[in-house]
């Protein structure tokens, strides 16, 4: 069991990450750097964080269940890609040496920060595209490339996962004629699948700190519900600023 201060900090970080994942994505940029700051080895931190955030993703998906109505076929189709991608990414994390992870993660964190920063511009472009097309097309089939790109996002999520939600929203928002809230609901389901399948594999083959998992999971479940309700009313700039600052702290932690 971590010391009291560390335990409370990790629990609160789980709440924040669960809420941010439900609304925006990138909750890993909150919890992962905090685990590093407390001296948890990077791979152990990543694995424990992944397992801990999985229940929060499920909680967020349940919170957005109203927006999932009428999307059963789409969700079932894309879930298969997320499952395959998440499993592939988790296997890569296990088979590649720890040095590779420590080399790659700063790049992935940087990518996550960039995606968080450019998300508003991406969302505006998607909205303008829909408006120019006369809003929703209604009944138009999803483009063929949605499935493979969703699977690739799953590989990223299974390996590390920071800004996985932002990547998914970019893919879904560009390719699918639906409101952003309905796409966010789909994103939450796909992220839950990626985190879940990677987490199951990690349980059997990776070095897991179960105290960290418990603290993050409890916090993430609470945060997932808060994110699906109160979180929608928060100004996105506030969330984005926090994510970017914590992500920069994570980069500094790795590079220094």
Beta strands, then each sheet from edge to edge (+ up, - down):
end
